[in-house]
Structures are given as structure tokens and as C-alpha cells.
Amino acid sequence: MPNPNNSAPGAKGAAPKARHTVWDNPVFTMVLALVMGFATWVIVTVFVDPQGGVRTVTNVPINYTNGASTYTAQGLDIVEKPDIEGVTVKVEGNSTIIGNIQNSDIMVYPSYAGVSGAGKVSLRLQARVTNTTDFPGNIECTVENPETIDVVFDEVSEKTVPVTVDASAVSISSGYMLNKTAAVPAEITLRGPTSELDQVSSIVAPVQTDGELADTTTVPATLELRDAEGNVFTPQYTSMESDSANVTLTVYQVRELPLKVDFIGTPNGFDVESLHYSLSQQTLQVAGPARTISTLEALTVTDFDLAREFEPGRDYQRLIELPAGIVSLDGVTNVTLDFDTEDMGTTKLNVSNIRAINVPSNYELQILSSLVSNVTLYGPAEEIKELSADSIVAQIDCQSLNLTVGQQTIAVSIQIPSSSRIFATGSYTVQCEVTSK
């Protein structure tokens, strides 16, 4: 017979199958526990204990100027600091506030309370928040590493020393010379311990160049501190406002040039070569910029006014006028001018031939004087013997005059058209009447 329960003979009834939920999943329960733990931490941190936050900030720089008046008032300064990249600081406070704090928001500074004189001092480091705008409230900063630093103090002063150029290694081309040197800056201010500054006797700019110099040039130079014996001195704590300078080497061309005299106050067409004169020095060795000295053929002694200054048998001290930028290498600044008057003759004549030239078109000039008396003349003796008053002209050149209406006393120049070797000495005038047209 068939089994009414469709069960195999002798089989027992099957137990009901159990139902599973998410609470039975171990992964779910673990994640839930973490979430609840975090939520609990947030609640405790924000609402229950917000001041329990702690943060470590690294690489905070040391500010040595904070409170520096403590040692500067004693005439001291820091001459040696530790080589520290940064300080580690523990920050405690409201965790929601300090979470984004950076090393730039904190200042680490030494306590100078124990500084009482020169020497090495161990200073305790302190820290505080400087960015109170972004990080307000009660925030405590504690320096963790390093807690102290060793700093060296000493009496500090300043000393200004001129820069001396050492151009002994510079080669100059033949025919040229090193005229002068100049450094920029021309002086250097040193700052450091007095004991070190006392050892600095000079600051030298040693100069080296490639090849031989034939022109002015500017080159850089590294400055050296030297002691009284000239030895290079390297201070441990002294600082310089500049450790280099630009040195200008002024190079001049050297030439030996003849000396000559420029004669003024001579008649028109006068032959200066007819004057037999000599100078106590014929040439002068000089130096100057090549572009200037290369164009010179001679050097001119101060102008000599033949009409006003000449006297036979007399010597004259004359200044040598050098062009701008030219210097004498012989150390000579003046020479003696001497005239050979052995073959000269002299005479005095009364000149009646008086003329005016270059009279302005708006004026008329009437010469009232009829004679220029006792005109002294010099020249070769044979020409002086044959000279007559008729061959001499007393000339008024109105081009150089400031004419005014009325009578005027006007200077005349003595011209000798018949001779290029005779000249007059002295000053002569005539009376004239000036009228306007």
C-alpha cells in the first residue's frame, strides 16, 4: 500500500531549518563596533572632553630675536648658533582647533634669562602659538626635541675698513702703465666680536686678469681680511657687509712728447719761429687714456703774451698745462723759458697811422688821437735799423669791443705789415668818439 505521508518506510520526521539575520554576520558586527567606537570618541572629544587633543608639530624654526634685548642691553650678540633644521613641539588643546596647526603657526624661542656675559650658554627653548586668529583658546606648546641649545655670546662692535687693491699679479702691455685702482665698495663694515675685529688690519682685494692689459677694465675680486703682518685672517664669528668688490684698473698709455710755447699778443702774420727761445726741459714723459694721448703731437706750456710780458735778458717760469686726464711721469710741473736776444734790436717810434676795423654798421667811430707815442719794438737788428714809423699801424678792432655812444679810450694793437719778425711790447690806447647812425 502506498504510504499516505509519502515517506519511506521507517523514516523519522525532519527538523525545521533555522533562519539567519545580519546580526549573525561577524563582519557586520565588527564594522558596527568600529563605527560606534568612533562615534563615542567624537562625542567624548567634542562634547565631553574637547581639551584632550594632542598634536606633534615638527620642523619649527627657532626665532632668536624674541627677547634679544636681554643680551643686547649688555653689549652682547650671538656669534655662534647651533645648526638645527627645526624643533619638535607637542601641542595640546581643543582637538577640533589644533588639528590643522602648522609649524608656521608656532614660534620657538630661547629663554635668555641666564645670559650674563660673553661665552657659551645653554638656553632652554620655549614655544607658543603666534597665529591666535586661526587657533584661539587655551593651547599649550611644549618643546620636545631639542629642549635646550648651546649659544655663544660675545661683545660685538663694528669696524669700517677701506678696501686696498692688490694688483701685483696684473700684467700690463708694453708702452702702458697701471695708473690707479679703485674698488667698489671702497670700504667694508665688519661686525663681530671685538677681539676678532682688533686682529683685522686691512681688507685686500687681490686682482688677477687674463693676458696683458692695454686698456682700462673692471674685474671682480674676492675680499680678504689680513692681519698686521699681511697674513690672511679668517674670523670665526665676524660678518662682512660684502665679501667681494668690483675693481677698476685704470690703464694709461705712456708717451714722451716735446714741449712747446704758444705765443699770444703778436702782430698778424708774425713768424713765431723767428724767436730764439729755449726751455729748461725739451720733452716730458706723460701718460693718459690712449684715445686722448695718442692724438697729441706736443704739450703746450702756458701761453706767453709777447706784447705784455717780453723783456730782454729775463727768464720766465712757466706752468706746463697738461690736457685733462694726462699726468706727468717726470714729476715736472713747470719749466724755465729763456730768450736769446743777442741778434735782436729795439727802437721806439711814434705811430700816426691809426685805423679802425670791423666797426658796427649802426655806429660811427671817429679817432680823436693823432699819435700813439713811444711804441717799443723788437726784432732782428738789421730789420729794426730800417724800420720807420710809416710802416707801423695802430689798429682798433671793434669786433671785440663793447661800443657805447660818447668818447671812449680804446686799446690798439700794433701791426707791422712790412715784417713778420718784428713785434711791439707794451699797451697803447687812443681816444675815440662813438656816435650812432
C-alpha positions in Angstrom: 0.0 0.0 0.0 1.2 3.3 -0.6 2.4 5.4 2.3 -0.1 8.1 3.0 2.7 10.5 4.1 4.8 9.8 1.0 7.5 8.8 3.5 9.8 5.9 3.1 9.1 3.2 5.5 10.9 3.6 8.8 12.0 7.3 8.2 11.8 9.9 11.1 10.2 13.4 10.7 12.9 16.2 9.5 13.6 19.2 12.0 12.6 22.7 10.8 15.5 24.8 9.1 16.9 27.8 11.3 16.6 31.5 9.8 19.8 33.7 9.6 20.0 37.6 10.0 22.7 40.4 9.5 23.4 40.2 13.2 24.8 36.7 12.7 27.4 38.1 10.2 30.7 38.6 12.0 31.9 41.2 9.5 28.9 43.4 10.1 29.2 43.3 13.8 32.9 44.2 13.6 32.2 47.3 11.3 29.3 48.3 13.6 31.6 48.2 16.6 34.2 50.4 14.9 31.5 52.9 13.9 30.1 53.1 17.4 33.6 53.4 18.9 34.4 56.3 16.6 31.1 58.0 17.4 31.7 57.6 21.0 35.2 59.2 20.6 33.7 62.1 18.7 31.1 62.6 21.4 33.6 62.5 24.1 36.1 64.7 22.3 33.7 67.3 21.2 31.2 67.4 24.0 32.6 65.6 27.0 36.4 66.4 26.9 37.3 68.7 23.9 40.6 69.8 25.5 42.1 66.3 25.4 43.7 66.8 21.9 47.4 66.3 21.4 49.4 67.0 18.2 53.1 66.9 17.4 54.5 69.6 15.1 57.9 69.2 13.6 60.5 71.5 11.9 59.5 74.6 13.8 62.3 77.2 13.3 64.0 79.0 16.2 63.4 82.7 16.5 66.5 84.2 18.1 65.2 87.8 18.0 62.4 87.3 20.5 63.6 88.8 23.8 67.0 89.7 22.3 67.1 93.0 24.2 68.1 90.9 27.3 71.6 90.4 25.8 71.9 93.3 23.5 71.5 95.6 26.5 74.7 94.1 27.9 76.6 94.9 24.6 76.5 91.2 23.6 75.4 89.5 20.4 75.1 85.9 19.3 78.2 84.9 17.4 77.5 81.1 17.1 74.2 79.2 16.8 73.5 75.5 16.6 72.9 74.0 13.2 69.4 72.8 13.7 66.9 72.5 10.9 63.9 72.6 13.2 62.4 71.8 16.6 59.7 69.3 17.5 56.9 70.8 19.6 54.0 69.0 21.3 50.7 70.9 21.1 47.8 70.3 23.5 44.3 71.8 23.4 40.9 71.6 21.7 41.3 68.8 19.2 38.9 70.5 16.8 41.1 73.5 16.8 44.7 72.2 16.8 44.1 69.6 14.1 45.3 71.8 11.3 48.1 73.7 13.2 51.3 74.0 11.2 54.9 74.9 12.1 54.4 78.4 10.7 51.7 79.0 13.4 54.2 78.4 16.3 57.2 80.3 17.4 60.1 78.6 19.2 62.5 80.9 21.0 65.3 80.7 23.6 65.0 82.0 27.1 67.8 84.4 27.6 67.2 84.8 31.4 70.5 83.1 32.2 72.7 85.3 29.9 75.1 87.5 32.0 78.2 87.8 29.9 80.3 86.5 27.0 80.8 82.8 26.5 78.8 79.7 25.7 75.4 79.4 27.4 72.9 76.6 27.4 69.5 78.1 26.7 66.1 76.4 27.3 63.7 76.5 24.3 60.2 77.7 24.7 57.2 77.7 22.3 53.9 79.4 21.9 51.2 79.8 19.2 51.5 83.0 17.3 48.6 82.5 14.9 45.9 83.1 17.6 43.4 84.2 14.9 43.0 80.7 13.4 43.9 78.9 16.6 42.3 80.7 19.6 41.8 79.4 23.1 44.0 77.7 25.6 46.7 75.9 23.6 49.7 74.6 25.4 53.0 74.2 23.5 55.9 72.1 24.9 59.3 71.8 23.2 60.2 68.1 23.0 63.4 68.0 20.9 65.8 69.6 21.4 64.8 71.1 24.8 68.0 73.2 25.1 70.6 74.6 22.7 74.1 75.9 23.2 74.7 79.5 22.0 77.9 81.5 22.1 77.7 85.2 23.1 80.5 87.8 22.8 81.0 91.6 23.0 80.2 92.8 19.5 81.1 96.0 17.7 81.5 97.4 14.2 84.7 98.4 12.3 84.8 100.1 8.9 88.0 99.3 6.9 89.0 100.8 3.5 89.5 98.3 0.7 93.1 98.1 -0.6 93.6 96.7 -4.1 96.4 94.3 -4.7 97.2 94.4 -8.4 100.7 92.8 -8.2 99.5 89.9 -10.3 98.2 92.0 -13.2 100.3 92.2 -16.4 100.4 95.5 -18.3 101.3 95.7 -22.1 104.5 97.4 -23.1 104.1 101.1 -23.6 101.3 101.2 -21.0 101.1 101.6 -17.2 98.6 101.0 -14.4 97.8 104.5 -13.3 95.4 103.8 -10.5 93.0 101.3 -9.0 89.6 101.8 -7.4 87.3 99.4 -5.6 83.5 99.5 -5.3 82.6 99.4 -2.4 85.6 101.5 -1.3 85.2 100.4 2.3 83.6 97.5 4.2 81.9 97.5 7.6 82.7 94.4 9.7 80.5 93.3 12.7 81.7 90.8 15.2 83.5 90.2 18.5 85.8 93.0 19.4 88.6 90.5 19.9 88.4 89.4 16.3 87.9 92.9 14.9 91.1 94.0 16.6 93.0 91.4 14.6 91.8 92.8 11.2 94.4 95.3 10.0 93.3 95.6 6.3 90.8 94.4 3.7 92.5 93.5 0.4 91.0 92.9 -3.0 93.6 90.7 -4.9 93.1 91.1 -8.6 94.0 88.7 -11.4 93.4 89.1 -15.1 93.9 87.1 -18.3 96.7 88.3 -20.5 98.2 91.8 -20.6 96.1 94.9 -20.2 96.2 97.8 -22.7 93.0 99.5 -21.6 91.0 100.3 -18.5 89.0 97.4 -17.3 86.8 96.4 -14.3 87.1 92.9 -12.7 85.5 91.2 -9.7 87.6 90.4 -6.7 87.0 88.3 -3.5 87.9 90.3 -0.4 90.5 89.0 2.1 90.9 90.1 5.7 94.5 90.4 6.7 96.3 91.0 10.0 99.1 93.4 10.8 101.7 91.1 9.2 99.7 90.9 6.0 98.6 87.3 6.5 95.1 86.2 5.5 92.9 86.2 8.6 89.7 84.1 8.7 87.5 85.1 11.6 85.1 82.6 13.2 82.2 84.9 14.1 82.8 88.3 12.3 80.4 89.1 9.4 81.1 91.4 6.4 78.5 93.5 4.6 80.1 92.3 1.4 82.7 89.7 0.6 83.5 90.9 -2.9 84.2 94.1 -4.8 84.4 95.4 -8.4 87.9 96.7 -9.0 88.5 99.2 -11.8 92.1 99.1 -13.2 92.9 102.4 -15.0 95.5 101.7 -17.7 97.3 104.6 -19.4 99.4 104.8 -22.5 102.9 106.2 -21.9 104.5 108.7 -24.3 107.4 111.2 -24.4 106.2 114.4 -26.0 108.0 117.6 -26.9 107.2 120.8 -25.1 106.2 124.0 -26.9 105.1 127.5 -26.1 102.0 129.2 -27.5 102.7 132.9 -28.1 99.8 135.4 -28.0 99.7 139.2 -28.3 101.7 139.0 -31.6 101.1 141.1 -34.7 99.1 139.5 -37.5 101.3 137.2 -39.6 104.1 137.2 -37.1 106.7 134.3 -37.5 107.0 132.7 -34.1 109.9 130.6 -35.3 111.9 133.8 -35.6 112.0 134.0 -31.8 115.1 132.3 -30.5 113.9 130.7 -27.2 114.7 127.6 -25.2 113.0 125.6 -22.4 114.8 124.1 -19.4 113.2 120.8 -20.5 112.6 119.9 -24.1 110.4 116.8 -23.6 108.1 115.4 -20.9 107.1 111.8 -20.3 103.4 111.6 -19.7 100.6 109.0 -19.5 96.9 109.2 -20.2 94.0 107.4 -21.8 95.1 106.0 -25.1 92.2 107.7 -27.0 93.5 111.1 -25.7 97.3 110.8 -25.6 97.6 109.1 -29.0 96.3 112.2 -30.7 98.9 114.6 -29.1 101.9 115.8 -31.0 103.3 118.1 -28.3 102.5 119.6 -24.9 101.9 123.3 -24.6 103.5 125.4 -21.9 101.2 128.1 -20.5 100.5 130.9 -23.1 103.1 133.6 -23.3 101.9 137.1 -24.0 104.7 138.6 -26.1 103.3 142.1 -26.1 102.8 142.4 -22.4 105.5 140.1 -20.9 108.6 140.2 -23.0 111.7 141.8 -21.6 115.2 141.1 -23.0 117.6 139.4 -20.7 114.9 137.9 -18.4 114.0 134.2 -17.7 110.3 133.1 -17.2 108.9 130.3 -15.0 106.0 128.8 -16.9 103.5 126.2 -15.8 103.0 123.2 -18.0 99.3 122.9 -18.8 98.5 119.2 -19.3 95.3 118.2 -21.0 92.6 116.7 -18.8 93.4 113.2 -17.8 97.1 113.4 -18.7 99.6 113.0 -15.9 103.3 113.8 -15.8 105.6 110.9 -15.0 108.7 113.0 -14.6 107.2 115.0 -11.7 107.8 118.2 -13.6 105.1 120.9 -13.4 106.8 124.0 -14.7 109.8 124.9 -17.0 112.0 127.9 -17.4 111.6 129.9 -20.7 114.7 131.8 -21.9 115.1 134.1 -24.9 118.3 134.6 -26.9 118.3 138.3 -27.7 121.9 138.6 -28.9 120.9 139.3 -32.5 117.9 141.4 -31.5 117.5 145.2 -31.9 114.9 147.6 -30.4 113.6 151.0 -31.1 110.8 153.4 -30.1 108.7 155.2 -32.7 105.6 157.5 -32.7 102.8 155.9 -34.8 100.4 158.2 -36.6 98.8 155.6 -38.8 95.8 154.7 -36.7 92.9 152.7 -38.2 89.7 151.1 -37.1 88.3 147.8 -38.5 85.1 145.9 -38.0 83.1 149.0 -37.0 79.4 148.0 -36.5 77.0 149.3 -39.2 74.9 151.2 -36.6 77.9 153.2 -35.2 80.4 155.7 -36.5 83.8 155.9 -34.9 86.0 159.0 -35.1 89.6 158.7 -33.9 90.4 161.8 -31.9 94.1 160.9 -31.1 96.5 161.8 -33.8 99.5 159.9 -32.5 100.5 156.8 -30.5 103.7 157.8 -28.8 106.8 155.8 -27.9 105.9 152.4 -29.3 108.6 149.9 -28.3 109.5 147.4 -31.0 111.8 144.4 -31.0 113.1 142.3 -33.9 116.2 141.3 -35.8 118.7 144.1 -35.6 119.1 144.6 -39.3 115.3 145.0 -39.7 114.9 147.3 -36.8 117.5 149.7 -38.3 115.4 150.1 -41.5 112.1 150.3 -39.7 110.2 153.6 -40.0 107.0 154.9 -38.3 105.2 155.0 -41.6 105.3 151.1 -41.8 103.6 150.7 -38.5 99.8 150.6 -37.9 98.0 151.2 -34.6 94.8 149.1 -35.2 91.4 149.2 -33.4 89.4 146.0 -33.8 85.8 146.9 -32.9 84.7 143.2 -33.2 85.9 142.6 -29.7 84.7 145.9 -28.2 81.6 146.9 -26.5 81.0 150.3 -28.1 78.8 153.0 -26.4 77.9 156.4 -27.7 80.3 159.0 -26.5 84.0 159.4 -26.0 86.0 156.2 -25.2 89.5 155.3 -24.5 90.2 152.2 -26.8 93.1 149.9 -26.9 95.1 149.5 -30.1 97.2 146.6 -31.3 100.5 147.4 -33.1 100.8 145.8 -36.5 103.9 145.7 -38.7 102.7 144.7 -42.2 106.2 145.1 -43.7 107.8 142.5 -41.4 106.9 139.1 -40.0 109.7 139.2 -37.4 109.1 142.5 -35.6 106.7 142.9 -32.7 105.7 145.6 -30.2 105.7 145.4 -26.5 103.5 147.4 -24.1 99.9 148.6 -24.0 98.7 151.5 -26.1 95.4 153.4 -26.3 93.7 156.2 -28.3 90.8 158.5 -27.7 87.7 158.0 -29.9 84.2 159.5 -30.4 81.4 157.0 -31.0 78.1 158.1 -32.5 75.1 156.2 -33.6 73.7 156.3 -37.1 
